[in-house]
Amino acid sequence: YRKLLKRDHGFNERAMHPPPDPVNAALSFGYTMLYNEIANICQYEGLDVYIGVFHALEDRRCSLALDLMEEFRVPAVDFITLRMFNLKILTAADFNTIEEGVKVYLNDEGRAKLIYNFRERLNEEIDHANYKNPVKLINLIKRQVALYKLFVRGEGRYEGYEWKA
């Protein structure tokens, strides 16, 4: 991921709690938005978001949402984060540094930009092997949740979504 960034933003590797650089701060916030989006879709479908398959059960953690978001991290969050940094949509002015290399967070302006771009990305149409025409990313996410629901009921097979850039 670091090699795909056009400029050095202090990013060396994925680090989360707290994010030590602007790229990790943006990724963490983006993953949080994706997690909440998928948790909401799961709840709408009547699934118990706390019971996952790959992520251990923990108090107040939606393990199912974490499981299902794995296949959408790259097309939904990694993609827009990289694009926003490389197009200079996100700049140093969009972050608050509490402690250099230790604690960096998006400020109000940075969060607004990331939220806007995340919502736009969910509504972008992308190719999928099972559809003749491109489909909105949000609809692919909803489709995967519906497929998982059928699988849990024993009414179908679950196959993970594979994004091809």
Secondary structure as UniProt FT lines:
FT   HELIX           2..4
FT   HELIX           22..44
FT   TURN            45..46
FT   TURN            49..50
FT   TURN            59..60
FT   HELIX           63..69
FT   HELIX           70..72
FT   HELIX           73..78
FT   HELIX           79..86
FT   TURN            87..88
FT   HELIX           92..94
FT   STRAND          95..99
FT   TURN            100..102
FT   STRAND          103..106
FT   HELIX           108..122
FT   STRAND          125..126
FT   TURN            129..130
FT   STRAND          135..136
FT   HELIX           137..152
FT   TURN            153..154
//
